[in-house]
């Protein structure tokens, strides 16, 4: 809600799964997703920015146990 203005948990949940599983590094995820968002939301930079912030926040908040 904070970064996108609406409840879209998909982006944050993806970051959480990647963080916990260790399938790729945070940097790899951010790079790959930025490319995907730029392709999908080329005419909506605010959506790209919001999603990137959601990814970054989720990666910071998720802690491995």
BAKE-25864 format. One record per atom (N, C-alpha, C, CB): residue in three letters; x, y, z. Coordinates in pm, whole numbers, padded with zeros to 5 digits, always signed. Glycine has a CB too. Example, Ala and Ser with C-alpha at 12.3 -4.5 7.8 and 13.67 -1.06 7.14 Angstrom:
% BAKE-25864
ALA+01319-00569+00780ALA+01230-00450+00780ALA+01320-00330+00780ALA+01131-00447+00905SER+01285-00225+00708SER+01367-00106+00714SER+01290+00003+00787SER+01408-00060+00572
This chain:
% BAKE-25864
UNK+00082-00120+00000UNK+00000+00000+00000UNK+00087+00126+00000UNK-00094+00000+00121UNK+00193+00121+00077UNK+00279+00239+00092UNK+00344+00281-00039UNK+00387+00211+00196UNK+00388+00186-00119UNK+00463+00221-00239UNK+00377+00228-00365UNK+00573+00123-00260UNK+00266+00155-00367UNK+00184+00150-00487UNK+00050+00221-00474UNK+00160+00008-00525UNK+00012+00253-00351UNK-00114+00322-00330UNK-00235+00231-00329UNK-00131+00424-00434UNK-00217+00106-00361UNK-00323+00006-00360UNK-00264-00124-00307UNK-00385-00014-00503UNK-00351-00216-00272UNK-00306-00343-00217UNK-00275-00440-00331UNK-00414-00403-00122UNK-00148-00447-00368UNK-00098-00542-00467UNK+00020-00616-00404UNK-00055-00469-00600UNK-00005-00727-00336UNK+00101-00796-00263UNK+00196-00878-00350UNK+00040-00885-00161UNK+00167-00896-00476UNK+00245-00987-00561UNK+00394-00954-00563UNK+00192-00984-00701UNK+00427-00830-00584UNK+00568-00790-00596UNK+00643-00816-00466UNK+00578-00643-00635UNK+00585-00776-00356UNK+00651-00797-00226UNK+00662-00945-00193UNK+00574-00725-00115UNK+00560-01022-00226UNK+00564-01166-00199UNK+00672-01234-00284UNK+00426-01230-00227UNK+00688-01192-00407UNK+00793-01248-00492UNK+00930-01221-00430UNK+00786-01188-00634UNK+00952-01100-00384UNK+01079-01065-00320UNK+01102-01150-00196UNK+01083-00915-00283UNK+00997-01171-00117UNK+01009-01252+00004UNK+01047-01397-00029UNK+00878-01250+00083UNK+00985-01452-00130UNK+01016-01590-00171UNK+01159-01602-00220UNK+00919-01637-00281UNK+01202-01506-00300UNK+01340-01507-00350UNK+01439-01494-00235UNK+01361-01393-00452UNK+01410-01406-00141UNK+01500-01384-00028UNK+01513-01511+00057UNK+01449-01268+00059UNK+01403-01573+00089UNK+01404-01692+00174UNK+01466-01811+00102UNK+01263-01726+00220UNK+01435-01827-00025UNK+01485-01944-00100UNK+01631-01930-00141UNK+01400-01966-00223UNK+01677-01806-00158UNK+01814-01785-00202UNK+01839-01824-00346UNK+01907-01861-00114UNK+01731-01831-00425UNK+01742-01873-00564UNK+01823-01774-00649UNK+01604-01891-00623UNK+01827-01648-00605UNK+01910-01547-00671UNK+01942-01438-00569UNK+01836-01486-00797UNK+02038-01356-00601UNK+02075-01249-00509UNK+01973-01135-00518UNK+02218-01196-00541UNK+01977-01049-00418UNK+01889-00932-00419UNK+01915-00848-00544UNK+01909-00847-00292UNK+02041-00830-00576UNK+02078-00748-00692UNK+02026-00809-00822UNK+02230-00731-00698UNK+02037-00942-00835UNK+01987-01008-00955UNK+01836-00990-00968UNK+02022-01157-00953UNK+01765-01007-00858UNK+01620-00990-00860UNK+01584-00848-00901UNK+01559-01023-00723UNK+01646-00750-00837UNK+01615-00610-00869UNK+01642-00578-01016UNK+01696-00517-00780UNK+01753-00626-01067UNK+01787-00600-01207UNK+01687-00666-01302UNK+01928-00650-01237UNK+01658-00793-01278UNK+01564-00865-01363UNK+01425-00803-01360UNK+01556-01012-01321UNK+01379-00769-01240UNK+01245-00714-01227UNK+01234-00574-01285UNK+01204-00712-01080UNK+01340-00495-01272UNK+01337-00362-01332UNK+01319-00373-01483UNK+01466-00283-01298UNK+01392-00465-01544UNK+01377-00487-01688UNK+01236-00532-01724UNK+01477-00590-01736UNK+01180-00620-01644UNK+01044-00668-01669UNK+00943-00555-01653UNK+01011-00783-01573UNK+00956-00477-01547UNK+00864-00366-01525UNK+00875-00262-01635UNK+00889-00301-01389UNK+00996-00233-01680UNK+01014-00133-01787UNK+00948-00180-01915UNK+01164-00106-01812UNK+00950-00309-01940UNK+00885-00363-02059UNK+00733-00357-02044UNK+00932-00508-02085UNK+00684-00402-01930UNK+00540-00413-01908UNK+00473-00277-01886UNK+00512-00502-01790UNK+00541-00187-01814UNK+00481-00059-01777UNK+00557+00059-01838UNK+00477-00046-01624UNK+00596+00046-01964UNK+00679+00148-02029UNK+00618+00288-02022UNK+00701+00110-02174UNK+00488+00296-02025UNK+00422+00427-02025UNK+00373+00469-01886UNK+00306+00426-02121UNK+00413+00393-01785UNK+00370+00424-01648UNK+00489+00421-01553UNK+00261+00324-01602UNK+00576+00521-01560UNK+00696+00521-01475UNK+00665+00517-01326UNK+00778+00642-01505UNK+00550+00570-01286UNK+00514+00567-01144UNK+00487+00423-01096UNK+00390+00654-01120UNK+00439+00339-01185UNK+00416+00199-01151UNK+00550+00126-01137UNK+00327+00129-01257UNK+00642+00156-01226UNK+00776+00097-01218UNK+00841+00137-01087UNK+00864+00142-01339UNK+00837+00265-01055UNK+00900+00315-00933UNK+00836+00253-00808UNK+00889+00468-00928UNK+00705+00245-00805UNK+00636+00187-00691UNK+00669+00041-00671UNK+00487+00203-00707UNK+00673-00033-00780UNK+00706-00175-00771UNK+00851-00196-00728UNK+00682-00242-00904UNK+00941-00114-00778UNK+01081-00128-00738UNK+01098-00097-00589UNK+01171-00034-00822UNK+01028+00004-00541UNK+01034+00036-00399UNK+00975-00076-00315UNK+00960+00168-00370UNK+00867-00138-00364UNK+00806-00250-00292UNK+00904-00368-00284UNK+00675-00295-00361UNK+00974-00395-00392UNK+01075-00502-00392UNK+01185-00472-00291UNK+01137-00519-00532UNK+01236-00351-00295UNK+01345-00313-00205UNK+01303-00320-00059UNK+01394-00171-00238UNK+01182-00274-00030UNK+01132-00280+00108UNK+01119-00424+00155UNK+00997-00208+00120UNK+01062-00509+00071UNK+01044-00649+00109UNK+01178-00717+00130UNK+00963-00724+00001UNK+01274-00690+00044UNK+01406-00752+00059UNK+01473-00708+00189UNK+01496-00716-00061UNK+01452-00585+00231UNK+01508-00536+00357UNK+01439-00597+00478UNK+01498-00383+00364UNK+01308-00617+00467UNK+01229-00660+00582UNK+01234-00811+00607UNK+01088-00618+00563UNK+01249-00889+00504UNK+01246-01036+00520UNK+01378-01082+00580UNK+01220-01107+00384UNK+01366-01158+00687UNK+01484-01213+00754UNK+01478-01365+00750UNK+01493-01163+00899UNK+01588-01426+00715UNK+01594-01571+00716UNK+01599-01619+00861UNK+01716-01624+00636UNK+01537-01731+00887UNK+01539-01787+01023UNK+01637-01904+01027UNK+01396-01834+01067
